[in-house]
Amino acid sequence: MKNLIAVLALFALFIGKTYAAADLIAGKFYAEYVQSDPFDNSKKYTHLRYDGYNHHISCDTFALSAPYNRYAGFDSFTFPAQVKAKQENGEIISFINAKYSTGTNIEIVSRSRNYLIPTHSKNYKNLIKTMKADNNITFAMKWHEGWETSVIDLKGFTKAYSVLKCN
């Protein structure tokens, strides 16, 4: 009887839930989508995830995963940060209004801490344009002490970004 009650309780937890899945679009970019109706096979992609990292890109959020550090125990904090992107030609795109977040106050929740790039600026438009044209891009991020870097292989980015249907 206990097992039956446990099974029914678990079943009740999952009724009406929305399930997320992802498709490998191109290169190392996965597009994640939500399927709230199991009989509806249409997909509305919500964001991109870069394989091997918790980097997430949507029309409204650009989040670069930060390594786990001694401050990771904080709950729902956001701090000012610096983020720079180095293009293949050596030019730097700087984001002065970047944030370092514990990840719970953004649309994309992940297990990591994130550097958030503001997406409604001229620099952001230049970043997306660069990511569509270059083969690699290097990000440097800092919020407290020392710079952290991340290199993204951009093969397939243009195709992957197009499925988001951003304006």
C-alpha positions as a LaTeX table, in Angstrom:
\begin{tabular}{lrrr}
\hline
Residue & $x$ (\AA) & $y$ (\AA) & $z$ (\AA) \\
\hline
Met1 & 0.00 & 0.00 & 0.00 \\
Lys2 & 2.87 & 2.39 & 0.84 \\
Asn3 & 4.35 & 1.81 & $-2.62$ \\
Leu4 & 1.03 & 2.57 & $-4.30$ \\
Ile5 & 0.70 & 5.82 & $-2.36$ \\
Ala6 & 4.28 & 6.79 & $-3.26$ \\
Val7 & 3.66 & 6.06 & $-6.96$ \\
Leu8 & 0.43 & 8.08 & $-6.95$ \\
Ala9 & 2.15 & 10.99 & $-5.20$ \\
Leu10 & 4.96 & 11.01 & $-7.80$ \\
Phe11 & 2.41 & 10.75 & $-10.62$ \\
Ala12 & 0.56 & 13.78 & $-9.23$ \\
Leu13 & 3.76 & 15.79 & $-9.21$ \\
Phe14 & 4.26 & 15.26 & $-12.94$ \\
Ile15 & 0.72 & 15.90 & $-14.17$ \\
Gly16 & 0.54 & 19.16 & $-16.10$ \\
Lys17 & 4.29 & 19.76 & $-16.10$ \\
Thr18 & 6.12 & 21.22 & $-19.07$ \\
Tyr19 & 9.06 & 19.23 & $-20.35$ \\
Ala20 & 12.12 & 20.77 & $-21.98$ \\
Ala21 & 14.28 & 19.13 & $-24.60$ \\
Ala22 & 17.06 & 20.17 & $-26.95$ \\
Asp23 & 18.11 & 19.58 & $-30.52$ \\
Leu24 & 21.68 & 19.76 & $-31.77$ \\
Ile25 & 21.35 & 22.45 & $-34.44$ \\
Ala26 & 24.91 & 22.91 & $-35.71$ \\
Gly27 & 28.47 & 22.75 & $-34.42$ \\
Lys28 & 28.35 & 22.65 & $-30.62$ \\
Phe29 & 25.10 & 24.62 & $-30.33$ \\
Tyr30 & 21.94 & 23.03 & $-28.97$ \\
Ala31 & 18.59 & 24.79 & $-29.18$ \\
Glu32 & 16.32 & 24.10 & $-26.24$ \\
Tyr33 & 12.54 & 24.12 & $-26.48$ \\
Val34 & 9.54 & 23.53 & $-24.27$ \\
Gln35 & 6.88 & 21.00 & $-25.13$ \\
Ser36 & 3.88 & 21.59 & $-22.91$ \\
Asp37 & 1.56 & 19.36 & $-24.96$ \\
Pro38 & 2.80 & 15.81 & $-25.61$ \\
Phe39 & 0.65 & 15.59 & $-28.76$ \\
Asp40 & 1.93 & 18.82 & $-30.28$ \\
Asn41 & 5.16 & 18.16 & $-32.17$ \\
Ser42 & 5.83 & 21.80 & $-33.04$ \\
Lys43 & 8.90 & 23.36 & $-31.44$ \\
Lys44 & 9.43 & 26.91 & $-30.27$ \\
Tyr45 & 13.08 & 27.25 & $-29.44$ \\
Thr46 & 13.70 & 29.35 & $-26.36$ \\
His47 & 17.49 & 29.57 & $-26.15$ \\
Leu48 & 20.80 & 28.14 & $-27.30$ \\
Arg49 & 23.17 & 26.18 & $-25.10$ \\
Tyr50 & 26.82 & 25.80 & $-26.01$ \\
Asp51 & 27.91 & 22.18 & $-25.59$ \\
Gly52 & 30.30 & 21.47 & $-22.75$ \\
Tyr53 & 29.45 & 24.69 & $-20.94$ \\
Asn54 & 26.42 & 26.30 & $-19.40$ \\
His55 & 26.63 & 29.24 & $-21.78$ \\
His56 & 23.08 & 30.25 & $-22.73$ \\
Ile57 & 21.91 & 32.63 & $-25.44$ \\
Ser58 & 18.33 & 33.78 & $-25.99$ \\
Cys59 & 16.81 & 36.86 & $-27.60$ \\
Asp60 & 16.87 & 38.58 & $-24.21$ \\
Thr61 & 19.70 & 36.91 & $-22.28$ \\
Phe62 & 23.35 & 36.19 & $-22.96$ \\
Ala63 & 24.79 & 34.23 & $-20.03$ \\
Leu64 & 28.37 & 32.97 & $-19.86$ \\
Ser65 & 28.94 & 30.27 & $-17.29$ \\
Ala66 & 31.45 & 31.10 & $-14.57$ \\
Pro67 & 33.58 & 28.44 & $-12.89$ \\
Tyr68 & 32.51 & 27.31 & $-9.44$ \\
Asn69 & 34.21 & 29.47 & $-6.83$ \\
Arg70 & 34.28 & 30.19 & $-3.13$ \\
Tyr71 & 31.33 & 32.58 & $-3.44$ \\
Ala72 & 29.04 & 29.99 & $-4.97$ \\
Gly73 & 27.13 & 29.52 & $-1.73$ \\
Phe74 & 25.37 & 32.88 & $-2.09$ \\
Asp75 & 21.70 & 32.82 & $-2.92$ \\
Ser76 & 20.27 & 35.05 & $-5.63$ \\
Phe77 & 22.81 & 37.84 & $-5.75$ \\
Thr78 & 23.87 & 39.99 & $-8.68$ \\
Phe79 & 27.04 & 42.07 & $-8.76$ \\
Pro80 & 28.49 & 44.50 & $-11.32$ \\
Ala81 & 31.00 & 42.81 & $-13.62$ \\
Gln82 & 33.21 & 43.40 & $-16.63$ \\
Val83 & 32.93 & 41.32 & $-19.78$ \\
Lys84 & 35.06 & 41.72 & $-22.88$ \\
Ala85 & 34.94 & 39.79 & $-26.13$ \\
Lys86 & 38.05 & 39.53 & $-28.30$ \\
Gln87 & 37.34 & 39.10 & $-32.00$ \\
Glu88 & 39.62 & 37.15 & $-34.34$ \\
Asn89 & 40.93 & 40.42 & $-35.79$ \\
Gly90 & 42.04 & 41.46 & $-32.27$ \\
Glu91 & 39.37 & 44.10 & $-31.72$ \\
Ile92 & 37.70 & 44.14 & $-28.30$ \\
Ile93 & 33.99 & 44.58 & $-27.57$ \\
Ser94 & 33.46 & 45.77 & $-23.97$ \\
Phe95 & 30.29 & 45.49 & $-21.90$ \\
Ile96 & 30.36 & 48.01 & $-19.07$ \\
Asn97 & 26.91 & 47.09 & $-17.73$ \\
Ala98 & 27.57 & 43.38 & $-17.36$ \\
Lys99 & 26.51 & 41.48 & $-14.25$ \\
Tyr100 & 27.70 & 38.47 & $-12.29$ \\
Ser101 & 24.70 & 36.49 & $-11.07$ \\
Thr102 & 24.06 & 33.41 & $-9.00$ \\
Gly103 & 21.62 & 32.43 & $-11.74$ \\
Thr104 & 18.33 & 32.44 & $-9.90$ \\
Asn105 & 17.12 & 35.85 & $-11.04$ \\
Ile106 & 17.43 & 35.37 & $-14.80$ \\
Glu107 & 15.17 & 33.64 & $-17.30$ \\
Ile108 & 17.64 & 30.77 & $-17.70$ \\
Val109 & 18.32 & 28.91 & $-14.47$ \\
Ser110 & 21.40 & 26.72 & $-14.44$ \\
Arg111 & 23.53 & 25.12 & $-11.79$ \\
Ser112 & 26.33 & 27.58 & $-12.40$ \\
Arg113 & 27.05 & 31.21 & $-11.74$ \\
Asn114 & 26.75 & 33.42 & $-14.81$ \\
Tyr115 & 28.15 & 36.55 & $-16.34$ \\
Leu116 & 25.25 & 38.37 & $-17.99$ \\
Ile117 & 25.77 & 40.61 & $-21.00$ \\
Pro118 & 23.18 & 43.33 & $-21.64$ \\
Thr119 & 21.39 & 42.41 & $-24.87$ \\
His120 & 19.79 & 45.73 & $-25.81$ \\
Ser121 & 22.84 & 47.73 & $-26.87$ \\
Lys122 & 24.87 & 48.55 & $-29.95$ \\
Asn123 & 27.77 & 46.50 & $-28.57$ \\
Tyr124 & 25.54 & 43.44 & $-28.29$ \\
Lys125 & 24.44 & 43.79 & $-31.90$ \\
Asn126 & 28.14 & 44.00 & $-32.86$ \\
Leu127 & 28.83 & 40.89 & $-30.78$ \\
Ile128 & 26.16 & 38.83 & $-32.58$ \\
Lys129 & 27.38 & 40.11 & $-35.96$ \\
Thr130 & 30.95 & 39.12 & $-35.03$ \\
Met131 & 29.86 & 35.69 & $-33.78$ \\
Lys132 & 28.15 & 35.05 & $-37.12$ \\
Ala133 & 31.32 & 36.02 & $-39.05$ \\
Asp134 & 34.22 & 34.65 & $-36.95$ \\
Asn135 & 35.34 & 31.08 & $-36.26$ \\
Asn136 & 36.13 & 31.62 & $-32.57$ \\
Ile137 & 35.61 & 34.29 & $-29.96$ \\
Thr138 & 37.31 & 34.71 & $-26.59$ \\
Phe139 & 35.42 & 36.12 & $-23.63$ \\
Ala140 & 37.17 & 37.58 & $-20.58$ \\
Met141 & 35.04 & 38.09 & $-17.46$ \\
Lys142 & 35.70 & 39.63 & $-14.06$ \\
Trp143 & 33.46 & 40.55 & $-11.15$ \\
His144 & 35.63 & 40.40 & $-8.04$ \\
Glu145 & 39.22 & 39.39 & $-8.53$ \\
Gly146 & 41.12 & 38.00 & $-11.50$ \\
Trp147 & 39.93 & 37.46 & $-15.05$ \\
Glu148 & 38.28 & 34.26 & $-16.24$ \\
Thr149 & 38.29 & 33.36 & $-19.92$ \\
Ser150 & 36.20 & 31.21 & $-22.22$ \\
Val151 & 36.78 & 30.46 & $-25.90$ \\
Ile152 & 33.74 & 29.56 & $-27.99$ \\
Asp153 & 34.01 & 27.68 & $-31.28$ \\
Leu154 & 31.49 & 29.51 & $-33.46$ \\
Lys155 & 31.05 & 26.83 & $-36.12$ \\
Gly156 & 27.30 & 26.57 & $-36.66$ \\
Phe157 & 26.41 & 29.68 & $-34.63$ \\
Thr158 & 24.66 & 31.49 & $-37.48$ \\
Lys159 & 22.38 & 28.54 & $-38.20$ \\
Ala160 & 21.71 & 27.93 & $-34.50$ \\
Tyr161 & 20.96 & 31.59 & $-33.74$ \\
Ser162 & 18.51 & 31.77 & $-36.64$ \\
Val163 & 16.17 & 29.21 & $-35.00$ \\
Leu164 & 15.55 & 31.64 & $-32.12$ \\
Lys165 & 13.84 & 34.07 & $-34.50$ \\
Cys166 & 15.14 & 37.16 & $-32.67$ \\
Asn167 & 14.24 & 40.55 & $-34.16$ \\
\hline
\end{tabular}
